[in-house]
Amino acid sequence: KKRFVKILLSPSQREVPVGPDLFNRAPKMAFSKAKLTWRLMGEGYSNQLSVEEQKHVLRMAFRMWSEVIPLEFEEDNHSPASMVDIKLGFGTGRHMGCTRTFDGNGQEFAHAWQFGDIHFDDDDHFTTPNNGNGISLLKVAVHELGHVLGLPHIYRMGSVMQPSYIPQDSMFELDWLDRKAIQQLYGVCNSPFDTVFDWIHSEKNEYGETIIQFNTYFFRNNLYWLYENRNNRTRYGDPIPLSVGWQGIPSSGIDAFVHIWTWTRDAIYFFKGTQFWRYDNENDQAYTEDAEGKKYPKLISEGFPGVQGPIDTAFYNKRDQNIYFFKSSNVITFNVNTNQINGYPKRIIDVFPPVVQNDHPIENLNAAYYSYHYQSIFFFKSNFFWKVVNDWDKKQNPLLPINGLMPKKNISDQWFDICDVHYSMLN
Amino acid sequence: HCEKLFHNRDYSDISSSSQHQARPVRNQAAAEEYLRKYGWTDQINWENIQRQKTENSADEHRAPQDWLDRIKEGASASKQWQQSQAESSAYIEALKQFQKANGIPVTGELNKATQEAMNKPRCGVPDRLVSESTFMDNETHDILNQTSDFNKTTDTNGGANMTGTSKVR
């Protein structure tokens, strides 16, 4: 028997962005485990592609679903077959004891059983991604996995769950509505972050003009995501290990990112534990020694006198040119011009008072983030965020306290689909 | 003629001419079978099919067993005619629903566009399933079929987000 339970989706059980009417319908079925195993059966290898190619494509298909729901998939080639959650195989005609016979080349190319197995018709011509002729195995696999996870056919242009195969020139991805559909069954990803920041960098355009650009990054444990604010999702293919994208800084557990940006100073720092590193934007790696002869990593207390590591998080406020260091229930401001703290530490709740009584993180923040996209400061703790009152908020409501914290919201309601994937699927 | 005794380990040298070709939908009988198979005539209990020990026949054009039984029992001609009419209207209704879902003009006729839609490569899972807990029920299905607007934030002034909308990972 497959391991699934009948679940009644309700706001108290799952964070699912659906209307209340859907909860009154028949209970929906979904896998109850957070991690599922899969195997490409040895007797079901395709005759058309190498085994490695088949597994690579299937791995990618599992990963694509994993990137949008809190569900991980791990290839399992060792356990007894009965213990494997999802078994896949290629066959023709009568195949693998299946009750449904394949029809040969054309028409039906695969089928799947909910919470069960996937069979591909090896009489149909499957190809790997970026190989134009034939049926994309990746697209078919993602579609059939959708059935295994509980989705029906969806007659909507752009949906991966359309019953008929639609060839596409470029790689396909799960669009917004497909994501929402599967999230109706499995909920959204919601886990705390280590740090969140916008990384500013300059580039020259085609005219040789310097343009300033920013990217938004989310760090959690040993992984990071680039978040595309315009598209309300992460970059396709993320997460990526920290060690791949940010060389020279610790490979996990970053506490804070600070970018000091004044007319005379432009320096990026990463913090972990009692130490910090300076990042070299030009060469895209941490300095071991910068142009001023300073060696890294350095103790926080040496680089920022008066500030003792470890810290919870920090951010640079360019309005007052202070770095705000957060530790437990306190905040310390460090002026980058005088290189001194001044009149601190103070309680976070006093410097950033709650707009609504008792709605405040109080202590142990995970991240403090100034967003260029929203032009606001956000505090993150657990699965929630609080927005700091800004000038626009004050104009709308002059009664709001300066630097007040707006009522908390779910991180997943503003930054969507930032999901872990199983470590075996990392590039 | 020298027949090869051994093939490649991955059978890549076996020519595709040995592949069995699927029978295309070209007539009403084939269309009826298609509509029945994929749940347009009657919703299908997919989980029951998974549990079946015996296979449905690979002959797609054989009439359903209960229909033959009724013939053997000597049902009256008028009864047969009434049933034929009912099945014909059920078929036309199913065909219309299929045409509507696929963006084809709803005529109830098996025209070229409809045949093309039926002959496209497709998934073997039925389109219409019984409204149990299997997959989602069709009402939820219909909601998913609707397009919906969502609030896309717009970039503010000040540094542009460099990432584009490329689908290349």
Contacts between the chains, C-beta under 8 A, distances in Angstrom:
chain1	res1	chain2	res2	distance
A	6	B	133	6.1
A	22	B	140	6.5
A	22	B	143	7.4
A	25	B	137	6.4
A	25	B	139	6.4
A	25	B	140	6.2
A	26	B	131	6.8
A	26	B	132	7.2
A	26	B	133	6.1
A	26	B	137	5.4
A	27	B	133	5.9
A	28	B	133	6.9
A	28	B	136	6.3
A	28	B	140	7.7
A	29	B	133	4.7
A	29	B	134	7.3
A	29	B	135	7.9
A	45	B	10	7.5
A	47	B	10	6.4
A	47	B	11	4.1
A	47	B	12	6.5
A	47	B	14	6.7
A	48	B	12	7.4
A	50	B	10	6.7
A	51	B	10	7.7
A	92	B	19	7.7
A	92	B	20	6.9
A	93	B	20	6.3
A	93	B	58	7.6
A	94	B	55	6.9
A	94	B	58	7.8
A	99	B	49	5.8
A	99	B	50	6.4
A	99	B	51	7.9
A	99	B	52	4.7
A	99	B	53	7.8
A	99	B	54	7.9
A	99	B	55	5.7
A	99	B	56	7.6
A	100	B	49	6.6
A	100	B	55	7.9
A	100	B	56	7.8
A	100	B	124	6.2
A	101	B	55	6.3
A	101	B	56	7.7
A	101	B	58	5.0
A	102	B	124	7.7
A	103	B	20	7.8
A	103	B	22	4.0
A	103	B	23	7.1
A	104	B	19	6.4
A	104	B	20	3.3
A	104	B	21	4.9
A	104	B	22	4.5
A	104	B	23	8.0
A	105	B	16	7.6
A	105	B	19	4.7
A	105	B	20	6.8
A	105	B	21	5.1
A	105	B	22	6.1
A	106	B	21	6.2
A	106	B	22	3.8
A	106	B	24	7.0
A	106	B	119	7.2
A	106	B	121	6.8
A	107	B	22	4.1
A	107	B	24	7.5
A	107	B	119	6.6
A	107	B	120	7.8
A	107	B	121	6.4
A	107	B	122	6.4
A	108	B	22	6.9
A	108	B	121	7.8
A	108	B	122	6.3
A	108	B	123	7.3
A	108	B	124	4.3
A	109	B	121	5.1
A	109	B	122	7.1
A	109	B	123	7.1
A	109	B	124	7.7
A	110	B	123	6.0
A	110	B	124	6.4
A	111	B	123	6.5
A	111	B	124	3.2
A	111	B	125	5.4
A	112	B	123	7.8
A	112	B	125	6.2
A	113	B	46	7.3
A	113	B	47	7.7
A	113	B	50	5.0
A	114	B	46	7.1
A	114	B	47	7.0
A	114	B	134	6.0
A	114	B	135	5.9
A	116	B	50	6.7
A	121	B	124	8.0
A	123	B	19	4.7
A	123	B	20	5.8
A	123	B	22	7.9
A	124	B	121	6.7
A	125	B	16	7.8
A	135	B	121	6.0
A	140	B	123	7.7
A	143	B	123	6.0
A	144	B	123	6.9
A	144	B	125	8.0
A	147	B	123	7.6
A	147	B	125	5.4
A	147	B	135	7.1
A	150	B	135	5.9
A	150	B	136	7.0
A	151	B	135	6.6
A	151	B	136	6.9
A	152	B	125	7.9
A	152	B	127	7.9
A	152	B	129	6.4
A	152	B	135	4.2
A	152	B	136	5.2
A	152	B	138	7.8
A	152	B	141	5.1
A	153	B	123	7.1
A	153	B	125	6.8
A	153	B	127	4.9
A	153	B	141	7.7
A	154	B	141	7.0
A	154	B	144	5.1
A	154	B	145	5.9
A	155	B	101	4.7
A	155	B	102	7.4
A	155	B	145	5.2
A	156	B	144	7.0
A	156	B	145	5.3
A	156	B	146	7.8
A	156	B	147	6.7
A	159	B	144	7.9
A	163	B	38	7.6
A	163	B	122	5.1
A	163	B	123	5.2
A	163	B	125	7.5
A	163	B	127	5.6
A	164	B	102	7.8
A	164	B	117	7.1
A	164	B	120	4.3
A	164	B	121	6.8
A	164	B	122	4.6
A	164	B	123	7.9
A	165	B	120	6.5
A	165	B	121	4.2
A	165	B	122	6.4
A	165	B	123	7.9
A	170	B	167	5.2
A	170	B	168	6.9
A	171	B	167	5.2
A	171	B	168	6.1
A	171	B	169	6.6
A	172	B	167	7.1
A	173	B	167	5.5
A	176	B	150	6.1
A	177	B	144	7.0
A	177	B	147	7.3
A	177	B	148	6.8
A	181	B	144	5.1
A	184	B	136	7.8
A	184	B	140	7.6
A	185	B	136	8.0
A	198	B	159	8.0
A	200	B	159	6.6
A	203	B	162	7.6
A	211	B	160	7.5
A	212	B	159	4.9
A	213	B	159	5.5
A	213	B	160	5.8
A	213	B	161	7.2
A	213	B	162	4.1
A	214	B	159	4.3
A	214	B	160	7.8
A	214	B	161	6.4
A	214	B	162	7.4
A	215	B	161	6.9
A	215	B	162	6.1
A	215	B	163	6.6
A	216	B	161	7.3
A	226	B	163	6.5
A	228	B	161	6.8
A	228	B	163	4.9
A	228	B	165	7.9
A	229	B	153	6.1
A	229	B	155	6.9
A	229	B	161	5.6
A	230	B	152	7.0
A	230	B	153	7.2
A	230	B	154	7.6
A	230	B	155	6.0
A	230	B	161	6.0
A	230	B	163	7.9
A	230	B	165	7.6
A	231	B	152	7.8
A	231	B	165	6.2
A	232	B	150	7.5
A	232	B	152	6.3
A	232	B	153	7.0
A	235	B	163	6.2
A	236	B	166	7.8
A	236	B	167	6.3
A	236	B	168	7.6
A	236	B	169	4.8
A	237	B	169	3.4
A	372	B	156	7.3
A	372	B	158	5.6
A	372	B	159	5.5
A	373	B	153	6.8
A	373	B	155	6.6
A	373	B	156	6.3
A	373	B	161	6.9
A	374	B	153	7.7
A	374	B	156	7.5
A	375	B	156	5.6
A	375	B	158	7.4
